[in-house]
Structures are given as C-alpha cells and as structure tokens.
Amino acid sequence: MKFSWKAVAPLVVAIAIALIPAPEGLPQHAWYYFAIFVGVIVGLILEPLPGGAIGLIGITVVVVLCEYAFYSPEQLAKPGFNPDNAALAWGLSGFSNTTVWLIFAAFMFALGYDKTGLGKRIALMLVRVMGKKTLTLGYAVLIADAALAPFTPSNTARSGGTIYPVISNLPPLYGSKPNDPSARKIGSYLMWVAMAATCVTSSLFMTGLAPNVLAIGIVKKTVNVEFEWMDWFISFLPAGLILLALVPLLAYWLYPPEVKSGEEVPKWAESELAKMGGLTKNEILLLVYVLIALLLWIFGGDLVNATTAALIVIALMLITSVIKWGDMTSYKEAWNTLAWFATLVALADGLARVGFIKWFAETVGAHLGGLSPIAAIIVLALLNHFVHYLFASVTAHVTAVLPVLLAVGASIPDMPVDKMALLLCLQLGIMGIITPYGTGPSPVYYGSGFLPSKDWWRLGGIFGLIYLGVYLVIIVPWVMMR
C-alpha cells in the first residue's frame, strides 16, 4: 500500500494539538475535542478519503472516546437521551437535521430534472437567449437567485433546490463534465457564481436566509433591539449592489472558464429544442411539483417546514414515476453528501456542547474593554467571520456565537448597541462562502463534482476576504452614519 502524507497529516495535526495543554479556562476534554475537529477539517481539505468517510471516522473517534475514555457522554448528549448510548445518539444526531435532508432533497430535484429532460430543456432555453457569452450566463444565474431571495427564507431551498437543478444541466451542453478536467470549461465557473451569489442575497434580504430571522429574535432577547425589513435591506444595499455587480466578474477573473463565448452554441441550442418537441407528461408533472415546492417555500413557511415540502415533492415524484427508487439509491453523490454533511453538523455542534465556542468568544471579548466602540465593532465582526470556519450551519453559528458577541459588545462603554447588533447580523449570509460546509447550499455545489476541494478552499478564502473587506469598508461606515 502506497504511503500518503495526506492520510497521515490529519492524525498528526490532531495529536499535536491534543498534546498542547488546554488553555486557561477551557476544560481538557473540550481541548481534545477541538483537536479532533481540526484533524477532521484538515482531512476535508486534503481529501485522502471522500468527505463522508472522513466525517464518519471523526464521529466514530469521538463516540468511542466518549464511551471508553476521557469524555462524559453527557457532554455531547441532549437532555432525555439514555446515558448508556448518549454519545452514539449525539453522533447520529446530524442525520435528523432538517437542513441535511433539504440538501439531499436538492439532489433529488436535480435527478428529476435530469431524468425527465426538463432541466435540459430549461438549460437550452437559457443558452439560446444568453449563451453567446459565458459571463452573461453567470449574470443570468445571479439574477435568478436575487429574484427569488426576498421570498425564499431557505437559501438551501432557493439555490440548492431551485437554481442548482437547472444549472447542473448547462455544463454538459458545452462538453463540461464533473470530476473531470473538462469541468473547468464552464461548469466550475457557473457553480461558483451560483454559490457566491446566494451568499450575497442571503445577507441583502432579511428574508433571504432563515437564520437571519432567528438572529433578530436573539437580538431582541439579548439586547432588546428590533429591526424592520427595510432597515436591514437599506443597511446592506450599497455593498449588496456592488457585490452583485462584481460576483460574476470576480469569478470570471479568479476562476476563469475555458469557454468564453460561442455564436454556434445558441444556434445549436435552438435546434436541440426543436428536436425535443413539446413538453412530455413527466416534464409537466415535475414542473407542477417544483412550483408546489416553490410556493410552499415562499408562502407556506408558517404551515410547513421547507424540508417537509421538499420531501412531499420527492414522494410525489416517486408515486407518479417521475423518478424511480432505483434512480435514488444509485445516486452516489447525494448519499455521499448526506453522510458528509450529517456527520459534520454533529461534529460542529459538539464544539458548542463542550463549551469551546463560548470560551473562545468570551476570551476574545475580555480583551475588548479598552477599545473604542468602532474598533470593538470591527474586532467583533472579524471574530464573527473567522469563527464560522468552526460551523457547518449558520443556524448553529447564530445560536452559539451571536448571544455571546452581543453581550460582549453591549458591555463596552458608549457602544451604539442597535448598530452593533445590526452589523453582526448583516454578516450571516456572506460568511457562508468561506467553506464547503459553511451554509446550506455549500454541500450541494461541493457535491456537484465541479468544485474540487482545493479550489473551494482557495476561492472561499479569497471571496470571503473580498466580502469581508467590502463589509468593513462600506457597510460598517454606512450603518454607523445612519
């Protein structure tokens, strides 16, 4: 068996961190847990094994240590679990996460588009109108997301469940295949534009990201401040317009597609549409089902969960044979992403459960007492952004970190608490770009096969810094002056 440093590196990193004494104020078991988590992240970056396998190994290590070594299972167990299997119950808890199943549903929607031919039809129509230049296709993807964002609180449903199933049909039209050198022809570019765009729209609209609404409730409870929809929108608008205008261009420069333009492709698309003829029965059924899901996502949030709506559509697709059960079970990318994200959600949740997140935020906050309000806000914003590397969910981030940062900020003399709270909330969408697990749609695009791990971490870091820079240079002064 050939030696691979990529396989050894995660273990070496985890052991090296574990051998360092726990920082003051942090329990030793929490430090050990952090070491394991970092080892898993290193594994996800280097990919000696598929992401799902790495996540499963990480979960297994923690469960075994909880049951037989230095952990108390109660540290990672929700109240009510049997202590005899509390660690195992925690380890499997990610598989009951609604966002995980919504991500899985997005893949099933894409499968339906593929099997019925509806995705190819829509893609051909899009190419016929805007396919002369790859850049204009990028803007078409962005505009579609921005149009849905104010009405779709789940960016997983919006981008992963609506945008991705359509645009996944575009690359094959240009001979661009996943997990292949040809991915860079156009597929990689389009997938990254879609991901980068949905992060911006998630911050631009209060209703563009479900955790935004959760954050508003936490702000009200913690510092007794409330925001209106228009306050949020106007506060992010100057930066939002700039980023929306730049995202396809930035991706075009930093992650250039090999196919830049082609007059012949739109003509070919028109001829292909003519060959396809009229809509088939299955295409019409899928179109109806997708519209049902979209209406439930937009208007039915108080009646039905976004994931439930997606599962209803999947059930309808199976009942009417739009897709077959065999099609679902053979869709490896969907099941791999399900396992990968479910295990990572649990691992990230463990950081909060063992107290690492609270300790980290409070430790940094303890050093902010002598800063001016504006300097403190900048430090809090930086912390809010970079600590997201530790989270596989914006919801988990909001729940664990936001109350601590709000309390720290409110304790600083002369701090404009309302503006500080709003500024922290406005980051929630854009921070999702930094990792392939940072927000709901991330695993969908990561699992597409068009965005290799090394490309995502590089682009995520670059775009994350660009988004953060625009936020600090434009949004912070704009909000502070209002």
Secondary structure by P-SEA (a helix, b strand, c coil): cccccccaaaaaaaaaaaaccccccccaaaaaaaaaaaaaaaaaaaccccaaaaaaaaaaaaaaaaccccccccccccccccccaaaaaaaacccccaaaaaaaaaaaaaaaaaaaaaaaaaaaaaaaaccccaaaaaaaaaaaaaaaccccccccccccccccccccccccccccccccccccccaaaaaaaaaaaaaaaaaacccccaaaaaaaaaaaaaccccccaaaaaaaaaaaaaaaaacaaaaaaaaccccccccaaaaaaaaaaaaaaccccaaaaaaaaaaaaaaaaaccccccccaaaaaaaaaaaaaaaccccaaaaaaaaaaaaaaaaaaaaaaaaaaaaaaaaaaaaaaaaaaacccccaaaaaaaaaaaaaaaccccccaaaaaaccaaaaaaaaaaccccaaaaaaaaaaaacccccccccccccaaaaaaacccccaaaaaaaaaaaaaaaaaaaaacaaaaaaac
